[in-house]
Amino acid sequence: MKSCLHCGISITGEGLRYVELQRQGTSVWCSSRAKVYLSKKAICTESVADVDFLYAALKKLKRKIGRFGRIRAAFGIPMRDSYACFLDFPGDMIFDDVKKSLRWRLEEHFPLSGEEAYYDAAEVGFPYSGDLYDKGPLKKYLVVASSKSFVDNIMKATTKAGFFPTALEPVSVALFRSAFAQFKDKDDASAVSKDEWQLCFFPGGTISLIALGYRGNEIFFRPVMVGRQMAFEDLVQNAAKEINFTVDYLSGCYPHFEINKLFLVSSAKRDLILLDALRSALRFEVSLLDPWGTFSYHERPKGSGWEASLGLALRDIV
């Protein structure tokens, strides 16, 4: 049986991270990993500062990977260079009409007009129920967008460096995918799936992400200016404050929202200390979710920053 190759490359403040997964039947394993650190001249506060410096780093990454020809990979766009939100549309509206209407609605939600942005949408499952909504049957869509000039520059840099981008998506989407692959694959998945709502905290270097899922569908993202580069006490205090604020906000938006657990999503050993601190600081249960938990020891990366690239490599698998 022929194996299929799936590659993901994340662009974040923690550097370029490349993950190569092979799939054969129902088996998936990590066959290669590589990383290249990015200077502040290339990326600053989760935003690409200079594409030329990014291009130089991409060339270095290509050499480290050591494969001939163009490498097909899905790329993750930094949080501050991409936008995501969730919008409601009538349930009987066909997808083509949803996409067309976004051209005129985009500027209401993002600092970009429909003419200035590349954008896409995907329907997500959401718990509409009873008479909570008076607009009739609705569908919720995840909408993502980035500026055309930024995307065009990224495409030029990646292709010039020897890559073939199969997809560009916000790092936030890839992070969420890496977490919920675990819900489907872990032996105790049935125990995890009993919680219809899943609130996750993804710690980053300068910016972290709070995300809400419902039965494996992402329905809320919120980047927060909290990260590992802060003093540890400040990190814990600010993370707890932002998480509690998010829970209160979601409770006001969704009358049927109920959360009693937070998942700290990380594969870095140093975040075990953060796990204990958040358990003491928050009013609900906190559990560690390691996206690399199903991989064998020799396949698992060391350090932080590998979750998004794993999520990108999983894009065509889950």
N, C-alpha and C positions, 0 to 999 in steps of 0.2 A: 504494500500500500504506500503510495507516494505521500511524503510529508509536505505540508504547506508552511511557508515562511511568513511571519507577521512581525513588522518592525514599528517601533514608536520612538519618537525623539521629542523630548520636552525642552522648552526654552524657559528657564526660570532664573531667579537670582542665585539659586544654588548651582547653576551651570547647565550645560548641555548634558542630558542623560539619554543614552541609547539602550533600548532593550529589544532583543531579538527572540521571538518565541517560535517554536516549531510545533505544528499540530499534525498528529497522525491518528485518524479515527477520533476517538474521544480523549486521547492523551495529549496533553500540552506540557511542554517543558521549555525552560529558558536555555537557549544554546549560546547566547553571547550577550555581553554587556560592555559598555564603554562610557567614560565621562570625560568632559573637558570643562574646566572652570572658566567662568566669564568674568572679566574685569568690569569695573563700574563704567568704563568707557563703552562697553558693549551693552550692558543692562544695568539699570538703576531703579530701585524700588519697583520691581516687577514691571518694567517697561523697557523696551529696546531703545537705547540711547543713540547708538550709531550702528548702522547696518554693515558698514565696512569692517568694523571690529568683529561683529557677529559672523561675517563671511570668513574671516581669518580663523575663527574658532571652529566653524563648520568644516573647513579644510583640514584642520588638525584632527577633528573627530573622524573624518573620513579615513585618514591615514591610520588612526588607531584601530578602526574597525577592520581594516586590512582586506577588504573585498574589492574585486575588480568590477568595473562597470558602474552604472548608476544604481544606487540603493533605494529601493522603493520603501517609503516610510510615511506614517501619519505624523504630523507635526502638531505640537501643542503651543498655542499662542499665550504669552504672558497675560496675567490677570488684568493689568491696566491697559493692555493693547486690544482687549476684546471685551465684548459686552454680552450679557445674557439676561433675559427676563422671561416671565411666563404670562401669556395673554389668553383671554377667553374669546372664543368665536362660536357662532351658532352651530349646533350639532349637525345641521343639514348642509352646511357650507362645504363645498368640495375643496380639496387641498390647493388646487391651482388658484382658486379665488382667494384663499387665505394668503398665499404668497403674493398675489397681486395687491391685495389690500395693505400688506405690510409696507409697501413702497410709500404709502401716504401716512401710515401710523408710526413709522419708525422714529421720527423726530420727537414724538410725544414721550418716548421712553429712553432714548439714547441721545448723546450729543452729536448725532449724525443724521443727515437726511437720507432718504432712500436713494438719491442720486449719488451720494458720497460714499455709500457703504456696499460691501458684499454682505449678504445676509441669507439665513436659511431658517427653517422651522421644522419641528417634529412633534407629533402628537404624543402626549404623555397621559398615563392613567391618573385619575384624580378622583377623590371620594365625594362627588356630588351626591347629595341625599335629600330626599323629601322636599320640603318647602323652604330650604335655606336660601334658595336663589329664586327670584321671581321673574327671571328673564327667559324661562323655558330651558329645554335641554341645551347644555353647553359642552364644548370640548376645550381642553386646555392644551396650549402648544408652548414648547420651549423655543424661544426665538434667540438666535445668536447673530452677532454682527461685528464687523471690523471695518476700518476705513479702507477704501480701495487703494489709496497710495501706500499704506502700510503693507497690505497684503501683497501688492505688486512688488514692492521692494524685497519682502521676505521670499517670495517665489523666485525672484532673480538671484538672490544670494544663495538659496538652497540648491537650485539647479546648477548654478555656476560652480558650486563646491562639490558637485558630483552626486546629488540626491535627486530622487523623483518623488515629490510630495504627492501622496495618494489622498491626503485629506489635511485640512487645517481646521482645528477646533480649539475653543478656549480650554486652557489648562483645568479650569474648574469642572468642566464636563468630564475630562479624562480622569481627574481625581475621584469623582463620584463613581465612575465605572469601575475603577480599581477596587474600591471598597465593596461594591455590591456584587462583584464576581465571587467574592468570598461567601456571600449569603447563598449563592447557588451551589457552590462546590464543597463547602466544608461538611464534614460528617454530621455536625450538629446543626445543620441548616434549618431543620424543622423547628428547633427550639428558638432560633433567631427570628424566623419568619412569623412567630406568634405576635410580634410587635408590628402592627400595621404601619405605624409611623417610625421612621428611623432618623434621628438627629445625629449628625456627624460633625466632628471638629478635626480639620486637617491643619496641623501646625506647619508654618513655613518659616523662612528666614526673616523677612521683613513684613510680609502680609500672610495672614492665615485665612482659611475659608471655613465658614459655617454653612452646612447644607442640610436640607430636610428632604427625606425620601418617603414615599408611600408605596409599600409593596415593591420596592426595587426601582420605582420611577422617581427621578429627581423632580421636585416641584418648587424648590426654593434654594437660591444661592445668596450668600452675603459675605463678601470679602471684608476683613477687618484689619486695621493697622496694628496688629499684634504679631510678634514673631520671636524666634529663638535668639535673635541678636540683642534682645532686651535683657536687662538683668532678670534673673530667674524669678525673684519675688514680684517684679513688675509684670512679667509674663503671666504668672498665675493669676494675679489680681485683675489684670485687664482682660484676660481670656474669660475668667469667670463672670466678669461684669458684662462682656459682650454676649456671652452665651445666655445669661439670664435675661438680658434685654431682648434677645432674639426670641426666646421662648415666650416672653410676655407679649411681644408684638404678634407672633403667630397665633397665640391664644385669642387675641383681639380680632384677628382677621378671619380665623376659621373657628366657629363656635364648637365644632365637633373635634377639634384638635386636642390630642392628649399625648403627652410625652412623659415617660418615667425613666428613660435611659438615654445617656449620651455615649456615642462611640468615638473614642479617640483613635483616629486612623493614622497609623505610623508603623514603620518597620525598623525604626532607629531605636537601639537599646537605651540610649540616653533619655528617651521619652517615657521610660518606665517611672522615672522620678516625677515627671510632669503628670503622669497618670495618678500617682498617689496624692499629689498636691491638689489636683482637680477633684478627686474623691472627697477631700476634706472641705473644699471650697464651695461645692455645688450641693443643691438640695435634692438631687436625684442620683440614681446609680450611674457610674461611669465604667465602661468596659473598654479594653484595648482590642482593636481590630487590625490585624496585620495582613495587608493585601498579599504579602509573600508567604503567608503561613502554609499554603498547600504545596509549595515548591521544596525540593530537597535542599539539604544544607549547602551543598556546593553551588547550587543555582542562586542562592539568596545573596543580594548585594549587601555591602557593609555601609553604614552611614545613612544619612537622610537624603531625601530628594528624589527617590526612585518611584514613588507611587504614580505620578502623572505619566511617566514614560511607559510603565506597565499598563496603565489604563488605555493608552494610545495603541499599544501592541494588541490589546484585547479587543480593539474596536470592531474587527470583523469576525471575532470568535464568539463573543457572548451575544 
